[in-house]
Amino acid sequence: SDTETSEKIQKSGVLQVFASLLTPQSSCTAKVANIIAEVARNEFMRNPCVDAGLIPPLVQLLNCKDQEVLLQTGRALGNICYDSHEGRNAVDRAGGAHIVVDHIRSLCSKTDPASEKLLTVFCGMLMNYSNENDTLQSQLINMGVIPTLVKLLGIHCQNAALTEMCLVAFGNLAELESSKEQFAYTNVAEELVKLFKKQIEHDKKEMIFEVLAPLAENDVIKLQLVEAGLVECLLEIVQKTVDSDKEEDIAELKTASDLMVLLLLGDESMQKLFEGGKGSVFQRVLSWIPSNSHQLQLAGALAIANFARNDGNCIHMVDNGIVQKLMDLLDRHVEDGNVTVQHAALSALRNLAIPVVNKAKMLSAGVAEAVLKFLRSEMPPVQFKLLGTLRMLIDAQAEAAEQLGRNVKLVERLVEWCEAKDHAGVMGESNRLLSALIRHSKSKDVIRTIVQSGGIKHLVTMATSEHVIMQNEALVALALIAALELVTAEKDLENAQLVQILHRLLSDDRSAPEIKYNSMVLICALIGSEPLQKEVQSMAFLEVVSKLRSHENKTVAQQASLTEQRLAVES
């Protein structure tokens, strides 16, 4: 494998001679394969090995019975495939993977040292063959290699080298969606957790973590891992590493707590660990929130956000004081705080605010005030969650909506964020919160605050959104403005060309029935203003509205008749 020697071998033309020596009959076949395996450890020698035509005879040798020949052939093919596109393609064309998978299958249950050595080489060869190559990984999965490798791991868990090869092969395949479905039909969760419990060295644990993370993205496997006892292992790691400042302990703490959060993303695994709020796992995760480790605070808040995915859990958590814990956590991160922790804590509060019965409780606990402390944040992810939390909190809460809607600082910030073109999520949520403040408060003061802050044009633009729900929210808010404070908003509505937009929405066949209905309600309200009424008259609305009298949706048709009468009277 010495570079200089390899260069001399390449120049001498001996590689071409090797092709003819690679026959089962030759007494020096194993030695030739060994030399090829050694030279192919040098990157620059892999393509010359392919060009010298060595792959087809090497693949043919995989059919022989001699253990040493098989061992050296497996090594040679594995090394030629390492990081070499040409090497992999040549092995693929010669059908090498199929033969190797068959060998692994037939050797799988043998535990003698020679068989284990051969299995290690063959697993390594498959790993190099398929590494970072989706097509070849899919090919191996279709050959049914996954159940074989899982079985292998179970039988040979005492053999460190073979176990390691197996894990790397898993890591290679586990990224593919189709592999996760196959893994879910094996006892991989049980085997990996069993193996994990035996590990003491950081590197070995890390290796298993690298396989667990992609596998745990599959909901079926999440539940299998929970049932196999992975959570207890993770909690133990957290306990051992939380106070350490050693680099590898910090890394292990992060990996374990991240994986814990990932397991909670599955509905069944999450509910199993919640255990009606009495589960020891849930209680342990709660204790992470007041911790001094940012990583644990983050994982704790994300875990709560994941537990808060159904009304029952949310109601139980709010009744048991989780809100105060999250507000205390946010308080620790107001000044120069950790953005990921802020984002996670706000996510948890937003989810907890979804059930109707929680809103008033959370408002009286001071959640709105706690959230408003982050209005100054310049971080879009924090802005986005802050807006979502406030919107959830004020849903059908008139008093809170009025209080927030009269908060000039908040409304001005919303108007500013309504123009955040680089951050569509923040822009959308700001518009939705502006509309929600009006819809839930039905307050003249709130409307005046929004008009004075320049918010009207954004609500008019929102009525043209591609999302029907946002269009609708905007139209309902605008109808309330027109009913309660038309004179105040008149100029802004005119400048924003609301009448032209409504004409377009009513004329467009693609507009949803509720959009047509609310647009007509709004038109009826707008004709109370002289300048807006003139615009309505100048745009032949009667014609568009009379067509809608025969609309298939009864509510739209009735509203069209009413609107037509109003327009006829006004004209």
N, C-alpha and C positions, 0 to 999 in steps of 0.2 A: 504493500500500500504506500510505499515511499514514492513521492512525486517524481523524483528523477528517474527511478527504475521504471515507473509506469510510462514516462515519456519515451524511454528507450524501447520498451516493449511495443509501444504504438508505432514508432518509426521503423522498427525491424520488420513489420508486416506479419509478425507471428500470430496476431489475433485471427487472421484469415485461416491460418493453418489449424488453429484450435478447433474451428468448426468441424473439421473432418475427424478430429480425435474424440469428439463428444459422442461416442457410441457405447451402448451397453456392453459390447463385446470387449472393448479396449480395457487393458489392465490399468491404464493411467487416467481414466475418466474422472475419478474423484479428485485427483490432483489438479487436473486441468480446470475443473469447475471451481476448485479452491483458489487457483490463481486468478480466475475471472472475478470471483467474489472479492478478492483483495484489491485488484486494480480498480474495480468499479466503486471502491470507496472514495476514489478521486472523482470529483464532479466531471472534469474534462474527459474522463475515459468512458463515460456511460454511452454517449452517442457513438463513439467508434466501436464499442461492443455491439451496438444495434446494427451499425453499418457493415460490420464484418459478418453479419448473418448468424450471430451466436444464439439468438433467442429461440428459433424453431428447434434446433437440436437440444437446447437446454430443457425446453418444455417437453420434448419427447422423453427425456431422461426421467421426468417425473413419474413415468409409468413403470420404472424398474423397481426391483425389490431390495436392492442393496442399500442398507441404512446410511452408510457414509456417502454414497453417491447422492441419495435424496437430500441429505443434510447440506452438502456443499452446493448442490443445484438450487435448493431453496434459498441459500445465502446469496448465490450469484444473481438470481432473478430479483430478490428483494433489494439488493444494492443497486442493480441497474435501474430499478423502478424509482429509487429514492429521488424525489424532486426532478424527475425526468419525464417530460411529456412523451418523448419519442420512445423511451423504455416501456412506459405503461401501454402505449398504443400497440407496440410490437408484441407484448405479452398477451394483450387482449386479442389481437388478431390470431395468435397461435393457440388460443383457448387455454392458457395456463391457469387462470383463476379457478376454472371449473374443476380441474384435476386436484388443485391444492385444497379446495373446499371438501372434495370427496375424501382426501387423505385425512383432513382434520376430523371429519365425521367418523371415519373408521378407527382412528387412533384415540378418539376422545376419552374412552373409558380406561385406557391403559395407563398405569401409573409407574411403570418401570422407568429408570433414568433416561434410557436411550429414546423411548417414545416421547417423554416430556421434552427432551432437547429438540426433537424433531417438531413437535407441536409448537414450541416457542419460535423456532425459525419460520415455520409456515404462517403463524399468526403475524409475525413481523413482516413477512413478505406481502401478505394481504393488506396490512396497514400501509406499507409504502406504495403499494399498487393503487390504493383508492384514496389516499390522503388528499383532501381538498378538491376532489374530483366527483361532482354530483352524479355524473353518468355512471362511473365505475362503482360508486357506492350503491346506487340503485341496482346495478347489475348483481352485486353481492347479496343485497337484500332479497332480490327476486330468486336467488339461488338458495335462499333459506338459511343463510349463514348465522342469523341472529340466535335462533333457539340453540344451535350447536355451540356457539360461543358462551351462552349463558350456562349451558350444561357443563361446559369445560371449566368455567369459573367455579362452579360448585364442587366439581370432583377434584380440581387441582389447587384449591385455595391455599395449600401449604407450600406450593412452589412459587417463590417470590418472582422469579424471572418470567414465568409463564403467566402468572396473575397480572403482572405489569403489562405484558404484551396484550393480554386480553382487554385490559382497561383502556389502553390506547386505541385498540381496534373499536371498542365501544364508543369512545369519545369521537372517533372518526365518523361513525355511522349515526350517532344519536342526534346529530343536527337535522337530519332529514325527517320530514313529517311522516313519510311512509314507514320509516324504521320504528317510530314511536308506537305505531299501531301494532307492529310485530312484537316489540318489547313488552307491550301491555299483555300479550298472551303468554308470556313466560313468567318465571318467578324471579326476574332480575332484581326487583325491589328487595326481596328477602335476602338474596345472595349478596347484594351490595351493602346492605345494612349489616349483615353478619360479618362481612369483610371489614367494614368500617370500624366496627366495635373492637376488632383485634389490633387496629393500627395504633402505633405510638408515635412514629416519625411524622413530622409535619408534611414532608414531601409526599408521602404515601396517602395521607388524608386528602391533601390538595388534589392528588390524581383522581381519587374517587369523587371528590366534589365536582371536578370537571366533567364527569360523566353524569352525576346526579342532576346538575343544573339544567342541561337541555332535556333530560328525560322528564324532569318534574314539570315541564311545560304542558305535559299531557295530563288531563284531568283524571283519567283512570289510574295512571301511574302515581299521581299525587296521593290518591287514596291508598294505593298499595303501600307506598312509602310510609304513610302515617300508620297504617296497620302493622307494618313491619318494625315499628319502633324508632324510626329515624328522628322524630321530634325530640324524644328523650335524649338521644345522642347530641343533637344540636343544642339543647338547653344546657347540657353538661359542658359542652365546649364554651358556651357563653359564660357560664359561671367560672370556669377555669381561667379564661383569658381576659375577662372584663377589666381587671385592675393592672394588667401587665402592660409595660411599655416596650416589650420586645417586638421587633418588626413582624416576626412570623406569627406571634400571638394576635397582633392587631389585624393582620391579614385573615387569620382563621376566624376571629370574631366577626369580621365583615362578611366573610363567605357564609358562615353558619347562620347569622341573623338574616342575611339576604335570602338564603334558601328557605328559611322559616316563613318569611313573608310570601315567597313564591308558592309554598304549599297551601297557604291560606287563600290563594286565588281560585282554587277549585271549590265549587259550592258544597260538594259532599264532604271534602276533607276539612273545609272551614267549619261546617256545622258540627262535624264529629269532634273537633277540638274545642268548639265553643261550649258544648255540653250544657246548654241552657244558662250559660254565664257562670256555671259552677266549676267548669273544667280547670284542672290544675295548670294546664298549658295557658289558658286564657289569663289566669291570675298571674302567672310568671311574666307573661308579655306585658301586662299592666305595670309590673314593677320596673320595666325598662324605661318607662316614660320619665320618671323623675331622676333617672340615672345621670351621672356626669359625663358619660360617653356619648358624643354626638351620634356615633354609629347606632348605639342602642336606642337613643331617643328617636332617631329616624325610623329604625325598624319597628319600634313600639307604636309610633303614630301610624305607620303604613299598615301594620297588623290590625290596629283598631279600625282603620278605613276599610280593610278587607272584611273584618267581622261585621262591619256596619253595612252589609249588603242586603239585609232584609228587615222589614219593619219590626218584627219580634225582637231581633237582636238589638236594634237601635233603641227601642223603647226600654229594654232591660238595662242597657248600658247608661242611658241618660238617667234613669231612676236610681242607678247605683253610683252616681258621682263621677263618671268619666269626664264630663264636660269641664269640671274644675281642673282636673289633671292636665287636660289639653290646653286650657287657658293659662295655667301656670307655666307650661312648657313654652307657649308662645311668648309669654312675658319675658322669659329668659333670652329670647331671640329677637327682641324689638330693635335694639341698637346694634348695628353691625352683626346681625344674627346670621346663622347658618341657613342659607336659602333653601336647601333640600329639606331641612327640618321644618321650616316655616310652611313650605309647600305641602309636606306630609300632614302636619297638624291641621292645616286648613282643609285638606281633603277629607280628613276624618270628621271634622265639624260639619262640613257640607253634607256628607252622607248621613250623619246623625240627625240633621235638620229636615230630612225628607218626610218622615212620618208626621202627620198633622198634629198629633198630641205632643210631639217634642218641641214644636216651634215656640209656643208661649213659655214653656219651661226654660228653654235655652235663652230666649230674649230676656227673661227676668233674671237669669244667671249672669247677664252682662256680656253675652257672646258678641253682640253687634259692636259694642264699644271696644272689645278686645280685638276684633277683626279690623276695625277702622284705624287702629294704630299702624297698620301696614299700608295705609293709603299712599304714603311717601315712597313706597318701594318702586324701584325702577326695573325690577325683574319680572318679565312677562309671565312666567309660570306662577309666581306668587300673586300677581295682579289677577290672573285668570281664576285662581281658586278663591281669592278674596271676593270677587264679583259673584261667583257661583254660590258661595256660602250666604252672602247677603240676600241674593235672589231667593234662595230656598227658605231663608228665615222669614221673609216678609210675605210669603205666599199666603193670601187670605188673612193677613194680620194688619188690619187697617191702621191701628195706632202706631205700630212700628214703622209701617210704610210712610206714614205722614211725618213722623219724627225724622226719619232718614231723608225723606224727600225735601224737608226744609233745611237740611244741612248743606249750606252753600258750598263748603269745601268739597264735600263728597260729589255734589252735582257737577261742580266745575271740573273735578278730576274725571268724572264719567264722560263729560263732553270732550275732554282732551283725549281720552282713550278711544272714543268713538272714531277718532281719526288715525288710530294706530294701524295704518295699512300693512305694516310689516308683520303684524301679529293678528291674524284673522280671528283667532279664538278670543283674544282680549277685546277686539273691536265688537264681535258678535255679542259677547256677554255684557259689555257696557251698554249697548243698545237695548238688550233685553232687560237689564236692570232699570234703565231710564223708564222704559215702558211699564215695568212692573210697579215702580213707585207711584205712577199715575193710576194704573188699573186697580191696585189694592187700596190706595188711600182715598181715591175719588175726591181729592182735596184741591180747592182753588189755590191755596197757599203753595202747594207742591207744584202745581202747573205754573204759577207765576215765577217760582224759583227756577224752574226748567226753562221757561221762556227767557228770563233775564240772563241765564247762563249760556244761551245760544243752543239749546238742545233740540229745538223743534225741527230744524233741517235734518238732523240725524234720524228722527222718528219717521220723517217723510221718506228718506232714503231707505230706511228699514222696510217700508211697505213694498219695496221692489226686490226684497231679498229672494234668493233662490229657494229658501226654506219656507214652506207654507206656514209652519208654526210661528216663525218670526214675522212674516207678513201680517198674520192675523193679530198677533200681539200689538204690532204697530198700529193697525187700523182701529183696534178697540181703544187704545190710548188716545189716538187722534180724535176719535168720536167723543171721548170724554172731554178732551180739550175744547172741542167745538161746542159741546153742550154747556160747559161750565165757565169757560174763559175765552170765548170767541174773539171778543174785541181786543183783548191783550195779545192774542196769538195771531190775529188776522194778517198783519204785515209779513210775519215770518212764514206763515202758511202760503201766502201769495208768492213770496220770493223763492220758496222751495218748489214752486210749480206743482202743488198738491193736486189741483183740479185736473191738470193734464195727465198726471200719473193715474188718477182714478179713472179717467176716460180710457186710458190704455188698459188698465186691469179689467174693466167691464167689457171692453171690445175683444179681449184676448180669450179665445175658446179654451186655452189651456189653464186659465185661472180656476182654482178650486172653488166649489160652490160657496164655502164659507167666506172666501175672499170676495166673491161677487156680492154676497149678502152684506158683509160689513162695509164694503165700498159704497153701497146704496144708502145704508144707514148714515154713513158719513156725509154723503152728498146732501141728504135731507137736512143735516145739522148745519152744513156750510152755507146754505142759502139764507141763513139768518144774517149773513154779513153782506153788505152792499157790493163791495168790490169783488168778493168771491162769487156772489150770485151772478154778477155780470159775466164773469169767466165761464160759469156753468152754462149760462144762456148762449154764449158765443160758440160753444163747442158741440152743439147738437146732441146733448145727452138724451133728449127724449127718444130719439131714434134708437139709440143703443139699449136704453132701458125697456122700451116697448117690445123689443125682440126677446128680452129675458122673461116676459110674461108667460112664454110657452116653455120655459126651462124645465127639464125633467125633474129637478129638485123642487118639491112643493114650497119649501120655505123661501127659496130664491124667487120663485114665480110670484108668491104673495107679496114679498118685499118689492118686487118690480112694479106690481100694480099700485101699491101705496106710493112708491117713489114717483111713478108716472103722474099720479093725481097731484102730488105736491108740486112737481115741476110745472104741470099745466096751470095750476092756480097761480104760481109765482110769475109765470110768463104773461 
